[in-house]
Amino acid sequence: MVNGKVVFTLDGRESTLHPVLGGPDSKELFVSFRDGTTGSATYPGGRFRYAAMPRNGAVELDVNRAERPPCAFSAFATCPLPPEENALPVRIEAGEFDPHR
């Protein structure tokens, strides 16, 4: 279930991410993304982060805690890939990096 968008400015560029809710009773947003580090310094499938629901129209998304998805650790895990519109035109030099790269 896609619900809205998060618009922000990073390195002077406006970017947009589209979060999802797992269901009608979800208490947080799930945001998966790719950026300029994807595939070279971070997991090729992208990274993700959970965020609290919007407060006063704003979402706090701490990319310092961006995580690799479960499929980065096991060939037997399934992972949602970030939607095409969640490919950021900048490098996010924060969060978990791929230790094998």
C-alpha positions in Angstrom: 0.0 0.0 0.0 1.7 3.2 -1.2 0.9 6.3 0.9 2.1 9.7 -0.1 5.7 10.8 -0.6 8.6 12.3 1.4 10.2 15.3 -0.3 13.5 16.7 0.9 16.6 18.5 -0.2 20.0 16.9 -0.1 23.2 18.4 -1.6 21.1 21.1 -3.0 18.9 18.7 -5.0 15.2 18.1 -4.2 14.5 14.4 -4.0 11.4 12.3 -3.3 10.9 8.9 -1.7 7.7 7.0 -1.7 7.1 5.1 1.6 4.7 2.2 2.1 2.6 1.0 4.9 2.4 -2.8 5.6 -1.4 -2.5 6.3 -4.1 -0.3 7.7 -2.9 -0.7 11.2 0.8 0.1 10.5 2.5 2.3 13.1 5.4 3.3 10.9 6.5 3.9 7.4 8.8 1.6 5.4 11.1 3.4 3.0 13.4 1.4 0.6 15.8 3.3 -1.6 18.8 3.1 -4.0 21.4 5.8 -4.2 24.8 6.5 -5.7 26.4 4.0 -3.4 24.1 1.1 -4.4 26.0 -1.8 -6.0 29.5 -0.3 -5.4 29.6 0.4 -1.6 26.2 -0.9 -0.5 24.0 -3.9 -1.3 23.0 -4.0 -5.0 19.3 -4.4 -4.1 19.2 -1.2 -2.1 18.7 -0.3 1.6 15.8 0.5 3.8 14.7 2.3 6.9 11.6 2.5 9.0 10.3 5.9 10.1 7.7 7.1 12.5 4.4 8.3 11.0 4.3 11.9 10.0 4.0 14.5 12.7 2.8 18.0 11.7 3.2 17.0 8.0 6.9 16.0 8.5 8.7 12.7 8.5 12.0 12.1 10.2 14.0 9.6 8.2 17.4 8.8 9.8 19.5 7.5 7.0 22.4 7.0 9.4 20.6 3.8 10.4 19.7 2.7 6.8 19.9 -1.1 6.7 20.7 -3.9 4.2 17.7 -6.1 3.6 17.6 -9.7 4.8 18.4 -11.0 1.3 21.9 -9.4 1.7 22.6 -12.1 4.3 20.9 -15.2 2.8 20.0 -16.5 -0.6 16.9 -18.0 1.0 15.4 -14.6 2.1 13.0 -12.6 0.0 13.2 -8.8 -0.1 11.1 -6.0 -1.5 13.2 -4.0 -4.0 12.9 -0.2 -3.9 10.5 1.1 -6.5 12.1 2.8 -9.5 11.0 6.2 -8.2 13.1 5.6 -5.0 16.4 5.9 -6.8 18.1 8.9 -5.4 20.5 11.0 -7.6 23.0 11.5 -4.7 25.2 9.3 -2.6 24.0 8.5 0.9 27.3 8.0 2.8 25.6 6.8 5.9 24.0 3.6 7.2 25.1 0.0 6.6 27.6 -0.6 3.8 28.3 -3.9 2.1 31.3 -5.5 4.0 32.1 -7.6 0.9 32.8 -4.6 -1.3 
